[in-house]
Amino acid sequence: MKKILLAGAMLIASASGYAQKVKPALKLIKGNTYYLVTSAHSVIKQNINGQLNNVDLTINGKMSFKVLNTDDSLYYMEVNYTRVGMKMQMPNGNMAFDSDTKDTSNVMARILSGITNKPFTASINKSGRIRSVENAEGMISAMVDGIKELPQDRKDQLKSQLTQSFGSSALKSNLQMSMAVLPEKAVAKNDQWTIGTKLEGAMTAQINSVYQLMDITAQSYIIHGNATLATDNNADYKIISSMPMKYNMKGTMISDVVVDKATGWITSSKMKQTIDGTVQIKDNDRLPGGLTFPMTITNETTSTDH
């Protein structure tokens, strides 16, 4: 009987420990620099007037986050792109650009080089939510104005295009999608929490993610996420490639994230995303009558801290 009671007590203690709650959170040190190294591979399939127009795109980048200051709720950081590379395979040929390229005749490489090591600032709360991104437009302006051979109207157009991908709003939503995975409250193993993210850029969309704490190891929290994405069909047209466009898309995303227990920083993550729908080009001088065509995007992104 004593053995049975002892076994029962051990079982209860084990179950109690299993349900113990933890609070994953950022625990960063002022003056330290943390890194996010990302590789994103996208396949974009479009059917325009019966003609297939597929693009295979790979973007690699490394970002540094230096903690300038901290208070009870926020980290204030200096953020830099330290390297950016891009490869595109298209029906009319292939292209590759890299910020490390020294060829000054390659304008796109100069653009990527121009946004590296140009700091902007961000504030991030202890759960990885991006509260603000500032000074990104200054980074873009300084880079474009440095290309002396471009006429002013082309510079203005280029600034507008780059702002859609590298402006403060776009960077805020992209960083949020990458970093905002931690719960606001303490959780136990197998608990779930929901995070909503508004994606800003060429595409305006709402992402709703449900994350689950799958496991706790000696060094890490293991987190799995399932998300749905839907564009804002009431959003205004945006000028893309000199034409007013709007996306009507829906999709899903799954992610697996490993978070360092000591710092709360993401050590590795894998994300798979599938989106499909239509693109609307509004009636304009270049395309009288406008155009609507179907598009599918599949994306696989991996990230590490080194």
Residue, then its C-alpha position, 0 to 999 in steps of 0.5 A: m500500500k505504501k508503494i502504491l501511495l508513493a507512486g501516486a504521489m510521484l505521479i501527481a508531482s510529475a503532473s504538477g511539474y508538467a503543467q508548470k507555467v513559464k514566461p518566455a520573454l526578451k532579456l537583452i543586455k544594454g550595449n550588446t548586439y543581436y543578429l537575425v540572418t534570413s533567407a527567403h525563397s519565393v516562387i511567384k506564379q502569374n497568368i497575364n492574358g493567358q501567358l505564364n509569367n513566373v518569378d523565382l526570387t531569393i533574398n538573403g539578408k543579415m540585420s544587427f540589433k544593438v540595444l541602446n537603452t532599456d526601461d521596464s517595458l521596451y528595448y530601444m535599438e539601433v538596427n542595421y542591414t549588414r548585408v543584402g543579396m537578391k537573385m531572380q529567375m524570370p522568363n526573360g532572364n536571370m539577375a543577381f545583386d549583392s550589397d557586397t558587390k564592388d561594381t559601381s556600374n550595377v545600379m541595383a547592387r549600389i542600391l542594396s549596398g546603399i541601405t547597408n550600415k545605415p542605421f535606423t531605430a526601433s523599439i521592441n517590447k519584452s514579448g518581441r512586439i515592434r512598437s516603432v520603427e523610425n528613420a528608415e526613410g532617411m536611410i532610403s533618401a541618403m542612398v538614392d540621392g547618392i546615385k548622381e547619374l539618375p534624374q530627379d524624377r527617377k530618384d523620386q520614383l525609386k524612393s517611392q518603390l523602396t519605401q514599400s519594402f524598406g520604409s518604416s511601416a514595411l520594416k515594422s510589419n516585417l520585423q513583427m512577423s519575424m520576431a513577435v512570437l512570444p506570449e504576453k502571459a505565462v504559459a504551460k507546455n501545449d498552451q496556445w496564444t494568438i498574435g495579430t499582425k498588420l502587414e504593410g508594404a506593396m500588399t496590405a494584409q492582416i495576419n492572425s497567428v496561433y502559437q503553441l509551446m510545444d516543448i521546453t528544453a534546457q536551453s530553448y523554448i520550442i514554438h509552433g505556429n499556424a496563421t491565416l493571411a487575408t489582404d484588405n480588399n478595401a485598401d486603396y490602390k498603390i503605385i507599383s512599377s508606375m501603375p496603380m495596383k491592389y492585391n486580393m489574396k488569402g493564404t496560410m502560414i506555418s512556422d517552427v521557432v526555437v527561442d533561447k531561454a536565457t535571452g528570449w532571442i530567436t535562435s532559429s525559425k522556419m516558415k512556409q507560406t502559401i498565398d493565392g488570389t488576384v491582382q488588380i491593375k486600375d485603369n491608367d494611361r499605360l494600361p487603358g481599361g486596367l487588368t485583373f490576373p491570378m497570382t500564387i505565391t509560395n514562400e519558405t523562409t529560414s532565420t538564425d541568430h548567426 
